[in-house]
Structure formats: structure tokens, C-alpha cells
């Protein structure tokens, strides 16, 4: 797509560390508040952007996305941050670019629905914007020593730190990474007809060592994701 078609790009992260680098490089910043969340708009590499720290979890992420859609009408929303790997192909500080998202904790199987199926959209997996996936993947490949994989990113209101939880998500959804926001952001974007993308820098292994690994590698993983966002904004 041509850059001119994206009049405003929305950028959402769950935590301040996932957004602060991007905000530090923005020009002409203005701030507003909605739903208790701060939205900072301005330009990044000459492109209008709006950023928000939504907070951790699907409800916060959904609230933030809808507020951003209503108040700023972005033509593309990018969710950036960190996540746990669910594949041997990705290790700490590698990159997962979602080609689709799902909600691994959405469960109506007791009434006959497939695991993860969301009645509002009649789907388990929600496709990301193909053009954004392509650009983010190419951006990620420029990092030395960093592996890049596209795949399913699974979201749920759980920090996955156990082998049984991890294996369940792999078996049911074939996911490459897990986190707590992208699936709900994808649902809100789908219902509003807004293209979206989700990128995760791997910060932990989503197993018994996840807590130690998460705290150690979070700053570097978040910084890698921020660099990708800066690059995609420039190329759009």
C-alpha cells in the first residue's frame, strides 16, 4: 500500500517500556486522555502517529484500541511488545511477526464451539494486514543475530510459565508466541474494519524459567520491537 493511504498509524504497547523509545523520537507531541489512558500523538519520521500504553491484559488492550479508533481514526494499528516463545525456532530476543492472532483462553467448547472461536467474528484466528506483516518481517531481518518467524500469536489473560499451559496452546492453536493483548486488539480492529499488525520480541521461554528470563531480557526485547516500529512507520 502507498504511504499516503495511512493518514494516521496507531501504536499500542502494554507497558511504558514498550512505547517510550518511540515516543522519545516523535515530534510535535500532543497528549489527551480517554478511559484513563494517555494517548500521545505527533509525527514519527514525518508520518502522523498516535501512541498509547494500554496496560496488561485483554480488557485494557480492547478498551485502548476502541478509544484510539473513535478518537483518532487510524488506518493501521500496530501492537508492539514482548512475548513468550512457543517454538524451538525462536529464542530470547528473536522476533515473531504475527500473520494472525487468536485468544487461547476463549473457551466455549462445552457448548460445542471450537477452542478459541469468538462468536462476534465467527472465527478462531484473525488475519493481520498482509502488507504490514511483509514490511515488519523485512525490518526484523536487518538485526544481526536475530531470528525472525511469522506465525500465530496467541493471547490470554495469563502469564504462561508452565509446560502444561505452553503445550496446550501449541496443540490447540499451533502458535509461535504467546502474550496478553494482541488477540483482543485484533478482534476490535476486525470489528471496526481497521488493518492491524502484531509484533513480539521474545523475552522469555514460556516455561518454568519464564519469570527469571522475562525480567532479565525485557529491556532488550522491547527495544528491538521499538526499532521495528520506527522502521515500518518510515516505510509507510
ROFIVEX-689622 format. One record per residue (C-alpha): z, y, x. Coordinates in steps of 0.1 Angstrom, whole numbers, plus 5000, padded with zeros to 4 digits. Example, Ala and Ser with C-alpha at 12.3 -4.5 7.8 and 13.67 -1.06 7.14 Angstrom:
# residues 2
((5078 4955 5123))
((5071 4989 5137))
//
This chain:
# residues 236
((5000 5000 5000))
((4994 5036 5011))
((5024 5056 5022))
((5016 5083 4996))
((5024 5058 4968))
((5061 5057 4978))
((5074 5091 4968))
((5110 5080 4975))
((5124 5050 4992))
((5158 5038 4983))
((5180 5022 5009))
((5212 5003 4999))
((5239 4987 5020))
((5272 4971 5010))
((5292 4987 5039))
((5292 5020 5057))
((5283 5003 5090))
((5250 4991 5074))
((5239 5026 5065))
((5255 5051 5089))
((5228 5047 5116))
((5201 5055 5091))
((5220 5085 5077))
((5225 5099 5112))
((5188 5102 5116))
((5180 5117 5082))
((5171 5154 5079))
((5177 5178 5050))
((5206 5157 5037))
((5220 5163 5002))
((5247 5144 4985))
((5255 5135 4949))
((5279 5111 4932))
((5273 5086 4904))
((5295 5057 4894))
((5320 5066 4921))
((5293 5061 4948))
((5278 5087 4971))
((5240 5090 4972))
((5227 5109 5003))
((5190 5119 5001))
((5168 5136 5026))
((5139 5126 5048))
((5136 5099 5075))
((5105 5101 5097))
((5091 5126 5072))
((5095 5102 5042))
((5118 5110 5013))
((5147 5086 5012))
((5179 5081 4994))
((5207 5060 5008))
((5239 5045 4992))
((5268 5024 5002))
((5273 5002 4972))
((5304 4982 4982))
((5307 4945 4985))
((5296 4922 4957))
((5270 4918 4929))
((5286 4941 4904))
((5288 4970 4928))
((5253 4964 4940))
((5239 4963 4905))
((5257 4995 4895))
((5244 5013 4926))
((5208 5001 4921))
((5207 5012 4884))
((5222 5046 4892))
((5196 5050 4920))
((5168 5041 4897))
((5179 5065 4870))
((5187 5095 4892))
((5161 5092 4920))
((5133 5071 4906))
((5124 5054 4939))
((5092 5035 4942))
((5107 5010 4966))
((5143 4999 4971))
((5153 4982 5004))
((5186 4963 5007))
((5197 4961 5043))
((5227 4945 5059))
((5241 4913 5073))
((5244 4877 5061))
((5252 4842 5070))
((5226 4817 5082))
((5218 4785 5062))
((5193 4772 5086))
((5192 4759 5122))
((5162 4782 5127))
((5184 4813 5127))
((5215 4821 5148))
((5237 4852 5151))
((5217 4884 5155))
((5185 4868 5143))
((5167 4883 5113))
((5160 4869 5078))
((5135 4888 5057))
((5137 4876 5021))
((5105 4867 5003))
((5126 4860 4973))
((5162 4862 4962))
((5185 4842 4939))
((5221 4842 4927))
((5237 4809 4938))
((5268 4814 4917))
((5250 4820 4884))
((5256 4787 4866))
((5246 4778 4830))
((5239 4741 4839))
((5265 4730 4813))
((5242 4742 4785))
((5210 4728 4801))
((5197 4756 4823))
((5187 4750 4859))
((5213 4762 4885))
((5208 4799 4892))
((5185 4806 4863))
((5190 4841 4849))
((5182 4843 4812))
((5174 4880 4813))
((5144 4873 4835))
((5139 4835 4828))
((5138 4827 4865))
((5159 4814 4893))
((5141 4832 4922))
((5129 4868 4921))
((5100 4876 4944))
((5103 4905 4968))
((5075 4930 4973))
((5049 4912 4994))
((5038 4943 5014))
((5073 4952 5023))
((5080 4916 5034))
((5050 4917 5057))
((5059 4950 5073))
((5096 4941 5077))
((5086 4908 5093))
((5063 4925 5118))
((5090 4951 5126))
((5116 4924 5133))
((5093 4906 5158))
((5094 4935 5182))
((5131 4928 5191))
((5134 4908 5223))
((5152 4875 5220))
((5155 4878 5182))
((5140 4851 5160))
((5126 4861 5126))
((5123 4839 5094))
((5111 4847 5059))
((5127 4827 5031))
((5151 4827 5002))
((5182 4849 5004))
((5209 4836 4981))
((5236 4859 4967))
((5270 4853 4952))
((5305 4868 4949))
((5318 4845 4976))
((5320 4848 5014))
((5306 4814 5024))
((5328 4800 5051))
((5328 4762 5044))
((5304 4733 5049))
((5305 4722 5013))
((5297 4756 4999))
((5270 4761 5025))
((5253 4727 5018))
((5253 4733 4980))
((5233 4765 4984))
((5209 4748 5008))
((5204 4718 4985))
((5200 4738 4952))
((5180 4768 4964))
((5165 4760 4998))
((5179 4793 5010))
((5177 4805 5046))
((5206 4830 5044))
((5235 4839 5021))
((5252 4872 5013))
((5267 4890 4983))
((5243 4917 4970))
((5206 4911 4973))
((5202 4888 4943))
((5217 4914 4919))
((5197 4942 4934))
((5166 4921 4929))
((5175 4915 4892))
((5180 4952 4885))
((5147 4961 4902))
((5129 4933 4884))
((5141 4946 4850))
((5132 4982 4859))
((5098 4973 4874))
((5107 4985 4909))
((5094 4968 4940))
((5122 4957 4963))
((5129 4941 4997))
((5160 4925 5012))
((5165 4921 5050))
((5195 4904 5066))
((5206 4904 5102))
((5225 4872 5108))
((5262 4880 5115))
((5277 4845 5111))
((5270 4808 5106))
((5285 4805 5070))
((5307 4776 5081))
((5343 4771 5093))
((5338 4796 5122))
((5323 4823 5100))
((5353 4847 5099))
((5356 4849 5137))
((5318 4852 5142))
((5315 4878 5114))
((5340 4902 5129))
((5326 4898 5164))
((5289 4903 5157))
((5288 4926 5126))
((5281 4959 5145))
((5252 4945 5165))
((5237 4927 5135))
((5240 4957 5113))
((5223 4979 5139))
((5193 4955 5141))
((5188 4958 5104))
((5190 4996 5105))
((5163 4997 5132))
((5140 4977 5110))
((5146 5001 5081))
((5137 5031 5102))
((5105 5014 5113))
((5094 5004 5078))
((5100 5039 5065))
((5079 5053 5093))
((5050 5029 5085))
((5051 5035 5048))
//
